[in-house]
Amino acid sequence: MEEKKLIEIASLFLNKKPVIGAIPFGGGHINDTFLIKVSQSRHEFILQKINKNVFKTPLHVVHNIERYLNHLHQKKEDQLLFYKQENGLSYFVDENDDYWRMYNRVANAVSFEFIEKPEHAYEAAKAFGKMQRLCLDLNPKDFYETIPGFHNLDIRYEKFNRVLSCGDKERLFNAEEEIEFVLGQQKIAETITSHTKSGDLPIRITHNDTKLNNVLLDQKTSKGICVIDLDTLMPGIVLYDFGDMVRTFTSPVAEDEKDVTKVALREEIFEALAKGYLSELSAFLTKPEKQYLLMGAKYMILIIGLRFLTDYLQNDVYFKTKYADHNLVRARNQFALLRNLIDNEAKLNSIISKHI
């Protein structure tokens, strides 16, 4: 989109302040994000277009974020702000029916793509734990599911089983070992589903995408400032957020590293994230939530591995790939991490127990 048009949209949220620049910003893969600069001001702003192909009902996304940030405002947690037009709407719909929204750019903040220090794992996990703690008095029924079934492993297995009967034959042959492994892990889905349906694992407000780069840390102190990328904030169980942190924080290599012998669960990073997360939430979690935290890690590693494998068998229709077996490599990577977790389960549970 032309910069002139971006400036026009940004001006709607800034009470006609003189916007002087709009440039692409960040490395996100979903929404279109732009950094907005204003004349004679040190403040900067973030303008985003919501990806309506991923979020089919953008108003639900806006509703959830606005309700969450208003709640934080009442608790005097105003690091992240949501701007409104003069008509009171916190979004703008353009001629293409695309939805736009604007935040402040948090000052003196930085985010990282990869964890090198346990302190970063601690602070990021603590920030996610604080987010959930601040949401404990919100009613999940007041929030929409912005991506229905996003972390539903039962649905992922149903799709996988259908693909087994119609997937690419050569790829089915190539992935025989991975298919056998996945079919042997269904107990993970059954356990979490059972305890969620029984109410042992209560529905809360969760972030659902707890990657390191979705937390802002103070540039000087590395202390957590706030959680960002709130489009997937919706009802869920705490195991999703804890589990996805384990999945994305602990491996020392990228999720498409071909040499799976390099994949391992770094215990010092695991302990740091468990300590940080539970320092905010331990007093509020139910006994089953604490008991099944590590099962949540299994669940989240399995679900993304299963999604990669399913997409591979369908000839790569969802995830972007750079070469023919890219999704199979990604799946093998996740399954190596899951095996590593299973092999060290007793030790990891003992680490969790220290911080409960």
N, C-alpha and C positions, 0 to 999 in steps of 0.2 A: 504494500500500500504506500502511496506517496506520502512524504513527510508532511506536506501541507494538510492532508486529510487527517493524519494522526494528530497534528497540532490542534485542528478544529475540534476533534473529539476530546482531547485532553482538556481543552479550555472549558468545556461544558462542566467538568468536575472541579475546576479551580476558580470559579467565580470571575471568569474573564481576565484572570491574571495573564500577563504577557508571556506566553509559552514561546521559547526561542529554539527548542530542539527536541527531536524525537528519534532515538536511534535504537536498533535491535539490542536486546539485553539478555544476558544469561544463556544457559545451555539447555533449557528445558525442551522436551520433545513433544509436548502436548499442546500447550497454549502458545499464542504469539505474544511475546512480551517486549515492551519498549521502555527505555529510560527517558523520562521527561524532565527537561530543564526549563527553569523559569528565570526571566530577567531579574538581575539584581537580588538574587536570593541564593542562599547556600543550600536550601532545601531542594531535594530531588524527589521524583515521584515515579511510580511503576504503573504503566498502563498495560492492560492485558485484554486480549480477545479470547473468549472461552471457546474451546474446541467443541463444536456441537456434534461432531462425528463420534466423539468419545462420551461427552455428556449430553445425552439426548434431550434433557430438559434443563436448559441453563438456569431457568428461574429457580429450580430446586437448589442448585449450587449457590446462587446468590442468597437465597433464603437462609440456608444453613450457615453460611459464613457471616451474614449480617447478624443473625441471632447469636452466634458464638461471640463475635467481637463486641456486640452490645453487652453481653454477659460479662465479658472481661472488663469492659469499661466500668461497669458497676463495682467491680472488684479493684478498680484503679490499676488495671494492667493494660496500659495504653501504648505499648511499644509499636503495635501494628494498627494502622487506622484505615478505615474504609471511607472513601469520599463519596459525596452525593452531588447530584445536579441541583440547580436552584429549584426544580420542581419536586425535590425530595426523594427522587429515585436514586438508588445506589448502583444503577446500571444504565447503559444506553444501548438502544437497538438501532443498528444502521440499516441502510436500504437493502442489504443482503440478509437481513434477519440474523445478523451476528451480534452477540452480546459482548459489551465492553464494561470493564470496571477499573477502578483506580485505587491504589494504596500509596502510602508514603514509602519512600526508601529509608529503611532504618539506618540511622547514622552510626558510623564507627563499627559496622558489623561486617562479618565475613562468613562465608560458608565453604566447606571443603567437600571434595569428591571422594576422598579415600582417607581412612583412619590410619595414622601412623603412630599416634600417641594414645595411651590409655586415658589420659586426661580429657582428650576430645570425646572419646567414647562415653566417659562418665558424664561430662557436661551435656552432651547431646541427648543421652538417655534420660538424664535428670529433667531436661526441658520437655521431653515428651511425657514423662511422668507427671510433671507439673501441669501440663496442658490437661491431662486426664483428671487430675485432682481438682482443678478449677471447674471441670465440667460435671463433677459428681452430683451437683444439685440441679442439673438440667434434666428434663424429661426426654428420653430418646424418642418418644412418640411425637414430639414437636419437630423432629428433624426428618428430612427425606433421605431415602437411599439413592444417592446420586448416580451410582452404577449398580443396578440390581444384580445380586449374586456375585459381587466382585470377589469375595473370598470364600465362596461356597464350594468346598472340595467335592461334595457329592455331585453337584452339577458338572464340575470338571471331569469327574470319573464317568458320568453318563455320556458326555460328549466323546471322551476318549474311547469308551467301549464301542460307540457307534463307528468311530473312525477305524477301529481295528477290522471291521468287516468291509470297509470300502476304501481304505487308504492305499497309497502308492505301494505296489507289491515289492519293488526293489527296496524301498525305504523301510517297509515292514521287516524285510530280511536283514537289512543293515542294523536295525534297532532291536533285534530279538532279545538281547541281554537286558536292555533298558526296559523293554515292555514287560519282561518277566519280573524285573525288580519292582516296577510300579504296581503290578497286579498283586505283589506280595505285601504291599504297604497300606492296603485299604483299611486296616484296623485303625490307623491314625484318624482317618475321616470319621469312621464309625464312633470312635471314642469322643471326639470333640462334638459331633452332632448330638450324640446321646446326652451329654452333660449340658449342652446349650438348651436343648428342648426341655430338660428336666428343671431348668432354672439354676442349676449349680453354677453355671457360668453366666452371670447376669448380662443383659444387654446394656451397654453404656455408650457414651459418645467417644469414638476413637478416631484417630487420624487416618489409619489404613494405608499409609505410604511412608513408613518411618525410615527413610534413607537419611544418611548423614547430611546431604546437601539441602535437606528440608528443615534444618535448624540453623538459625543465625547465632554466631558466637561473637563475643566482644573482641575487637581487633587487637586490643592490648592485653587483656586479662585471660582471654579464651573462655570466659564464663558464658553460659547460655543466656541468650537474650529472649528469643521467642521462636515459636514454631511457625513455619510458613507453608505455602503450597497446600491450601486448605480445601481444595476442590473435592477431595475424597473424605473429608470430615463428615461422619454420618454414624448411625447406630452400628455397633459391632461388639466384639468381646475383646478384653484386654490382651488375650493371647495373640491376636492378630498383630498388635503393635509391638509387643515384646518379641514375638517370633520373627517379624520382619527386620527388627534391629539385629537380631542374632544372624539372620541370613545375610544382611548387607554390610554389617560392621566387621564380622570376625574373620572372614577369609582374607589371606594376604594377597590374593590375585583377583583379576577381573573375572566376571561371570562367564566370559567366553575364552578363558585360558584353555588351550588345547591339552596341555600337560597336566592331567588331573592329579599327578603325584605332588604337584605344588599346592593343591587345594587342602586346606586344613583349618580347623577351628582354633583360633588363637585364644588360649585360655586367659591370658592377661587382659585381652580386650573384652572377652565374655564377662570376666569378673567386674571390670570397670563399668560396663553397661548395666549389669545386674544391680550393682551397688547404687549407681546413679538413679536408675528407674525406681527401685524399691525404696530409696530414701524419701521419695515423694509419695509413694502409693501403698507401701506395705501395711500401714495401719488401717487402710480402707478396703483392702481386698478380702474376698471370702476365702475360706480354707481351700475349696476346690480350685479357685483361681491361682492360688500360690502353688498348689500341688501339681497343676498341669501347665505351668509356665514353660517348661522344657518341651512338653508335648506341643505347645504352640509353635516353638521353633521348628520342630519336625514338620508340623502342618504347613507352615509358610514356605519352607524349603521344598517340600514335596509339591505344593500347589504350583509354584512357578516352574519347577522342573517338569511337571506333568503338562503344563501349558506349552512349554518349549517343545516337548516331545510330540504332543498332539499336533502342533503347527508343522513340525517337520514331516509328520506322516501325511499331512494335507498339502504338502508342497509349498509351505511357507506363505500362508495367506494372511497372517496377522502381523507377526514381528518382522521388522526390516532385517534383511540378511545381506552379508557381504560375499558369501560363497555358498556352495551347494549344501554342505553339512553344518552350516553355522548353528542352526537350531538344535541339531543333535549334539554338537559340542557343548552348547549351553546346558542342555539337559544332563549330559554326563557330568558336567561341572557341578551342578546342583546335587545330583545324586551322590557324588563323591563327598560333598560337604555333609549330606545327610548321613552317609555311612560313618563318617568321622564322628559326628555327633552321637550316633547310636553306640559306637565303640567306646565312647568316653562318658556315657550317660550318668553313671554313678558319680563320677568326679564332678560333673557339671551340676548335678542336683545338689551335691554337698556345698558347692559354691553358692548356689541360690539360697540354701538353708541358712548360710552365715548372715545373709542380709535381710531375711524376713523378720 
